[in-house]
Amino acid sequence: MRNPNEELGPKQLAPPVVVTLGATDFHLRVLEKLGRLEAKMDMIVGNGQPGRMTLAEDRVVALEKNDLRRTIYDRLITAAITFAISATIAWHDHLGIK
């Protein structure tokens, strides 16, 4: 084994620092993180009840329907205004408008 006080040569690398945990500590940490992950997934997706994603999807569908309906109404109003202006321009002599 090397002496830690020796200087490293140009091609020598320092030995890696490894921290070993007991198998039980590692398993406990992994299980704890998995439990937190499962709780977060249940909150997002829903656990037998509508979760955040389902509620968000429902809101998006409702907004899309309202947007489509408003777009149709906007087009109808625009068409009516355009028709009225065109008719007024075409008939301005007959209606007595100068």
Backbone hydrogen bonds in HBPLUS format (Angstrom, degrees):
<---DONOR---> <-ACCEPTOR-->    atom                        ^
c    i                          cat <-CA-CA->   ^        H-A-AA   ^      H-
h    n   atom  resd res      DA  || num        DHA   H-A  angle D-A-AA Bond
n    s   type  num  typ     dist DA aas  dist angle  dist       angle   num
A0006-GLU N   A0003-ASN O   3.11 MM   3  5.62 163.3  2.14 117.4 122.5     1
A0012-GLN N   A0009-GLY O   3.37 MM   3  5.22 155.8  2.44  99.3 106.3     2
A0026-PHE N   A0022-GLY O   3.05 MM   4  6.34 167.8  2.06 160.9 163.6     3
A0027-HIS N   A0023-ALA O   2.95 MM   4  6.09 165.0  1.97 148.5 153.1     4
A0028-LEU N   A0024-THR O   2.87 MM   4  5.98 158.4  1.92 147.3 153.3     5
A0029-ARG N   A0025-ASP O   2.98 MM   4  6.20 158.9  2.03 149.5 154.9     6
A0030-VAL N   A0026-PHE O   2.95 MM   4  6.19 161.7  1.98 154.2 159.2     7
A0031-LEU N   A0027-HIS O   2.90 MM   4  6.04 165.1  1.92 151.6 155.8     8
A0032-GLU N   A0028-LEU O   2.94 MM   4  6.06 153.1  2.02 144.2 151.6     9
A0033-LYS N   A0029-ARG O   3.02 MM   4  6.24 160.3  2.06 147.1 152.0    10
A0034-LEU N   A0030-VAL O   2.88 MM   4  6.10 155.4  1.94 149.9 157.3    11
A0035-GLY N   A0031-LEU O   2.94 MM   4  6.09 151.7  2.03 143.1 150.3    12
A0036-ARG N   A0032-GLU O   3.06 MM   4  6.39 155.0  2.13 146.5 152.6    13
A0037-LEU N   A0033-LYS O   2.92 MM   4  6.14 156.6  1.97 146.9 153.8    14
A0038-GLU N   A0034-LEU O   2.87 MM   4  6.07 157.1  1.93 148.0 154.0    15
A0039-ALA N   A0035-GLY O   3.03 MM   4  6.26 156.0  2.09 144.7 151.0    16
A0040-LYS N   A0036-ARG O   2.99 MM   4  6.25 155.9  2.05 147.7 154.1    17
A0041-MET N   A0037-LEU O   2.92 MM   4  6.16 158.6  1.96 150.7 156.7    18
A0042-ASP N   A0038-GLU O   2.94 MM   4  6.15 158.5  1.99 149.3 154.9    19
A0043-MET N   A0039-ALA O   3.05 MM   4  6.23 149.0  2.15 141.1 149.3    20
A0044-ILE N   A0040-LYS O   2.97 MM   4  6.24 153.3  2.04 148.2 155.1    21
A0045-VAL N   A0041-MET O   2.84 MM   4  5.88 171.3  1.85 159.6 160.8    22
A0046-GLY N   A0042-ASP O   2.78 MM   4  4.92 137.1  1.96 121.2 135.1    23
A0052-ARG N   A0044-ILE O   2.94 MM   8  5.00 107.7  2.47 115.1 133.9    24
A0053-MET N   A0044-ILE O   3.07 MM   9  5.99 170.7  2.08 160.6 159.9    25
A0055-LEU N   A0051-GLY O   3.05 MM   4  6.31 165.0  2.07 154.5 158.8    26
A0056-ALA N   A0052-ARG O   2.86 MM   4  6.02 156.4  1.92 147.5 154.4    27
A0057-GLU N   A0053-MET O   2.86 MM   4  6.05 158.0  1.91 149.3 155.3    28
A0058-ASP N   A0054-THR O   2.99 MM   4  6.21 156.4  2.04 147.7 153.7    29
A0059-ARG N   A0055-LEU O   3.04 MM   4  6.30 155.0  2.11 145.5 151.9    30
A0060-VAL N   A0056-ALA O   2.98 MM   4  6.24 156.0  2.04 149.0 155.4    31
A0061-VAL N   A0057-GLU O   3.01 MM   4  6.26 157.8  2.06 149.6 155.2    32
A0062-ALA N   A0058-ASP O   3.04 MM   4  6.28 161.1  2.08 148.2 153.1    33
A0063-LEU N   A0059-ARG O   2.93 MM   4  6.17 158.7  1.98 149.5 155.5    34
A0064-GLU N   A0060-VAL O   2.90 MM   4  6.11 153.9  1.97 148.2 155.3    35
A0065-LYS N   A0061-VAL O   3.03 MM   4  6.30 156.4  2.09 149.8 155.5    36
A0066-ASN N   A0062-ALA O   3.03 MM   4  6.29 163.3  2.06 150.4 154.7    37
A0067-ASP N   A0063-LEU O   2.86 MM   4  6.00 155.5  1.92 146.5 153.9    38
A0068-LEU N   A0064-GLU O   2.94 MM   4  6.10 156.9  1.99 147.1 152.8    39
A0069-ARG N   A0065-LYS O   2.94 MM   4  6.15 163.3  1.97 150.9 155.6    40
A0070-ARG N   A0066-ASN O   2.87 MM   4  6.02 162.5  1.90 149.2 154.3    41
A0071-THR N   A0067-ASP O   2.91 MM   4  6.04 151.9  1.99 143.0 151.0    42
A0072-ILE N   A0068-LEU O   3.02 MM   4  6.29 153.7  2.10 148.4 154.6    43
A0073-TYR N   A0069-ARG O   3.02 MM   4  6.34 164.4  2.05 152.4 156.4    44
A0074-ASP N   A0070-ARG O   2.84 MM   4  6.03 158.8  1.89 149.5 155.8    45
A0075-ARG N   A0071-THR O   3.00 MM   4  6.19 154.1  2.07 143.8 150.3    46
A0076-LEU N   A0072-ILE O   2.97 MM   4  6.26 158.0  2.02 151.9 157.8    47
A0077-ILE N   A0073-TYR O   2.97 MM   4  6.16 164.8  2.00 154.7 158.4    48
A0078-THR N   A0074-ASP O   2.92 MM   4  6.04 161.4  1.96 146.8 152.6    49
A0079-ALA N   A0075-ARG O   2.88 MM   4  6.02 156.3  1.93 146.2 152.7    50
A0080-ALA N   A0076-LEU O   2.96 MM   4  6.19 156.3  2.02 146.6 152.9    51
A0081-ILE N   A0077-ILE O   2.96 MM   4  6.19 164.1  1.99 154.3 158.1    52
A0082-THR N   A0078-THR O   2.92 MM   4  6.06 160.9  1.96 147.8 153.6    53
A0083-PHE N   A0079-ALA O   2.88 MM   4  6.04 158.3  1.93 147.1 153.2    54
A0084-ALA N   A0080-ALA O   2.95 MM   4  6.15 161.0  1.99 148.7 153.8    55
A0085-ILE N   A0081-ILE O   2.96 MM   4  6.19 162.2  1.99 151.6 156.1    56
A0086-SER N   A0082-THR O   2.90 MM   4  6.06 164.6  1.92 150.6 155.4    57
A0087-ALA N   A0083-PHE O   2.84 MM   4  5.98 161.8  1.87 151.7 156.9    58
A0088-THR N   A0084-ALA O   2.95 MM   4  6.08 155.7  2.01 144.1 151.0    59
A0089-ILE N   A0085-ILE O   2.93 MM   4  6.17 158.2  1.98 150.5 156.2    60
A0090-ALA N   A0086-SER O   2.88 MM   4  6.07 161.6  1.92 150.1 155.5    61
A0091-TRP N   A0087-ALA O   2.89 MM   4  5.92 151.5  1.98 146.7 154.0    62
A0094-HIS N   A0091-TRP O   3.03 MM   3  5.19 113.4  2.49 101.5 117.6    63
A0095-LEU N   A0091-TRP O   2.87 MM   4  6.02 152.2  1.95 163.2 171.6    64
A0097-ILE N   A0092-HIS O   2.94 MM   5  4.95 138.0  2.12 147.5 155.2    65
